[in-house]
Amino acid sequence: MAEKARIAVLISGAGTNMAALVYASRVGDCPYEVVLVASNDPAAAGLALAEAEGIATFALPHKGMTREAHDAAMEAAVLEAGAQYIVLAGYMRILSDGFVERWDGRMLNIHPSLLPLYKGLDTHARAIAAGDSQGGTSVHLVTPELDAGEVLAQVRVPIVAGDTPDSLAERVKLAEHQLYPRAVADYVARGQNPVWLLDRLRALALALPETDERESHGSPGFRVGGDKTGKFFAYFADQHHGTPHIALLVRTGSMDELLNLVESQPEVYFKPAYYGASGWVGIILDRPGVDWDEVVEWLQRSWRSVAPKRLTRLMDVADAF
């Protein structure tokens, strides 16, 4: 089983969504663990629950501090706990842009509306006033723009006759407690998900000039150069031929380079069955800390090694300078 992702949960009050995250983490093969619960209110009730569950806590009032200074203190506690992700669960603070940008792609929030509808406050009252038949809740990535990050998951909750903002909020809260743990689990485990990995790899490979995708020996492959004369420059391998890895296979410059990579960084590279004899190297994708910029560089290099000269000529000229 893969190592669990470490998350810090930021709260400002009762922490019911935090509790849902904690208890979900204790069931089955949940891919995350809560390593810190932090708050801007030392009296937040959720802190006591976290302490009772043996989870480290941190509290610092924000009064009298600049937003940046308070964010820096909260972030320091998160880093000290070794958290890889920050999950906001009723954290009633607008975060500074710098803090959010440093955690780009690693900070999640839950919002009580069907985003992009009703960003900000008073979501239930606004949905009822608009005559909507449904409210709901959304889990999204946090960006500097309020409630504007990519939506990862949603649950719809019907608005019934006689609903008030409070009555609708009670039902939406129940939906939140079901949605948030599942959405967090899916997100932190995406690096182990072959569907997600292939989708990301496909987008990167097909962004290169004149590329197409074609299956080869049961694996998705990527070619350059046209339908009849195209040559493969990359393959996606999902534990093929007895290999335990989900991997990208690309061309190296020589067998010596392949063997040196495998020997010096066995946690990143391996010699794939069959393909390795031709100088292809496997880059392990289902591991923590994959450097996707490096993946892009390998794709570009491998593409360039077999692309027609008419496509690489301008690159060769640019390299000369």
N, C-alpha and C positions, 0 to 999 in steps of 0.2 A: 504494500500500500504506500502511496506517495506521502511525503511529509506534509502535515497539515499546515495550511496557511495561517499566519498569526494576525489577528485583527484587534484593533483598538476601537472601542465604542465610546462616542462622545454623547453625553446626555445633559439635560438641564432640569429634569423633573423626576417623575415616578419611574421612568425607564421601563415601561411595559414592553416596548419593542426590543430593548436591550435584553430583557428577561427571555423573550421569545428566541432571540439569537443564542443566548447562553444555553437554554435547555435543548434547543435543536442540535447544538454542537455536541451534546452528550449522548445522542442517539445514533446508533448504527455507525456507518462509515462517513459521517459528516466530514467534509474536506477542510474545515477551518476550526480554530480554537480561539476563544476570547482571552487575550493576555492582559488587557487593561480596560477599565471603565473609568473615564475621566469626565469631569464636570466643571462648569464655571460657577456652580453653586454648591458650597460645602454641605448645605442642608438638603440637597437633592435626595429624595427617598431611594432612588435607584442605586446609590452608592452603598447603602446598607445591605441591599440584596446581593450586590456583587461581593461585598466583604464576607457575607455569610456563605457564599459559594466558593470562597477561597481565591477570588480573583483580585489582582492588584488594583488599587484605586488611586486616583489623583484628583485633587480639587483645588481650584484657585479662583477666587472672586475676580471679576473683570473690572469692578468699579475702581476708578482712579488710574487705570492703565490704558495706554493706547491700544488700539485694536492689534497692531503689529506686535507689540510687546506681549500681550496676552496670548496671541496665536503662537508666538515663539516659545513661550513657556509650556503651552499645551503640546506643541510639537516635540519639544525636548523630552517630555514624559513619554510620548508615544515611541520615540526612537529608543529611549532607555529600556522600554519594555520589549523591544525587538519586533514591534509590529510591522507588518508588510503592507497592511491596508488600514484605512480609517473608515469607519462606518458611523454615520451620523444618525442618531435615533432620538429625535426630539431635542436636538441641540439648538437652542434659540439664540444663536449668534450668527451674524453675517461675517463670513471669514474674509480675511484680506486676500487680495489677488495673488500675492507672492506665495502664501501658504497653499492656496488651492493649486497654483501652477506647479509647485514642487511635488505635489501628490497627484499630478495629472494621470488619470487612468487607474488610480489606486484609492480614490475616495468616493464613497457611495452615500446616497441619501434616499429617504422615503418621503413622499409628498402626498397629501390627502386629496388628490384630484386625478383625473385622467389627463395627464399632460399631453399636449401643450396647453390644455384648457386650465384656466384659473391658477396661474402662478402666484406665489405670495400667500397672503393671509385670507381668512374668511372664505375658504373654498366651498364649504358646504352651503353657506348662505347664498353664495353667488350661483351655485348650481341650481338650487331650489328656485331662486328668483328668476333664473333664465328659463325655467320650465323644463329642465332636462329630465329625461326619464331614468337616467343613471348617473351616479357619482362613482367614486372609486379611489384607487390609490396606485401610485407609480413608484418604482424604484429606478433611480437614474444616476448617472455619473455626475459628479460635482464639477462645475466650471465657474469661472469668475462671474458669468451672467447668471442671475438668480433663477434656479429651477429650469435651466435651459440645456443641461447636458443630455447625452444620449440616453433614451429610455430603454432600460434593460428588461423590464417586466411590468405588467399591469394586471389588476383584478377589478372587474366592474361590480358595482353594488347598486341594486335597483333603488330608485327613489319612489316611495309609496305615498299614497294620499295621506295628508295630515303630518307628513314629516316636518320636523324642525331641524335646524342646524345641529342641535344636540343629539336628537334621536338618530339622524343620519351618521353623525360622527361615531356613535357607539358601534354601529354595524360596520362602518369602514375600518374602525380600529381592529375588529375581529379579523377582517380581511388582511390587514397589515401584518398581523401576527403570523398568518399563514404564508403570506407572500415574501416577507423580508428574508427569513432564513433560507428559503429555497432560492431566491434570487442571488443572495450573497454566495451561497454554496456553488451555484452554477457558474457565477462569475469567477470566483477564485480558482475553480477547478478547470477552467476553459483550456489551460495549458496542457491538460491531460486528455482533452477531448479531440479525437481525430477529426471530427467534422469541423470543429472550429479551427483547428490547425490547418486543415486542407483549404478551407475557405480563405484564410489569411494568406497562405502560400500562393494559392491560385491568383488572388488579386495582385500580388507582387510580381509573379511570373508573367501574367498576361498583360501587365503594364509595359513590358519591354517590347520593342518594335517587332512587328510581324511574327508574333508568337501565336501558337494555338495549343490546345490540349488534346491529347489522345492517349487512350489506355494502352499499356504495353505490359505483357506478362502479368496482368491482373493489377497493375499499379497505375494511377494517374501519372501521365508524363507530359512534359512541356517541350515543344519543338520550336525551331525558328527556321524560316527559309521557304515556306510555302508547302502546299498540300503534297506535291509529288517528290520534291527534293529536300523537304525539311529534315533537320537533324535534331535529335533529343539533346537538351542541355540540362534537364533536371527531372527527377522523379520524386513522387511522394510515396514513402514506404511505411505502411502501418503494420509493424511487427511481422514483416514478410520473411520467409525462409528461416524461421526459427529465431530471428533477431528480436530481443525484448523491447526494442525502441520504436517510437514513432519518429520518423526521420525524413530529412531532405537529402537526396543523393545528387551530387554535382561532380563535375569533372575537375580533377587536379591537373597540375602541369606535368607531373611525372610520378612514377612509383615511389621514388625516394621521398618526394614531398608528402605523398599519402602516408607512407610508413612513419615519417617524422611527426606528422600531425597526430596520428593514432598513438604513438609512443609518448609524446610530450603532453597531450591533453586527452586522455582516454575518457574523461567525463563529458567531453564535447564531441569527439570524433571516433569513428570506428570504420573498419574495413568491411564493406557489405559483401555478402555472399554473391557470387557470380560477377556483379558489377566491379568489385574491388580488383579483380584480375585485369581490368582495363583501365585502372587508375582512377576510378570513381571513389569518392569518400562519402561516408554517411555523417550528417550533422544531426545530432540528437535534439529533437524539438520538445519532447515531453520531460523537460528538466527545469528546475528553478533558474530564473535569471537569464533566459535566452536573450541574446543581443540581436534584436531583429534588424538593426542597421548592418550588422555583420552578415546576417542571412541575405539581405539585399545585395551586399557586395559580392557574396559568393554567386548569387544568381546572375548578376551582371557579368562577372568574370567568366562563368561557365557558358553563358549565352554568347559572349564575345568570342569564345574559343571555337565555336562552330558556325557562327553567323556568316552569311555571305559577305564578301569583301565590300560590296556596294553599301552595306549597312555599317561596316566598321571603319571605312576609309576616313571619314571625318573625325572619328575618335582617335585614330592613329595620328592624324595631323595635329590634333589638339594636344596629344601626349608629347609630341615632339617639341612643343613649346613649354 
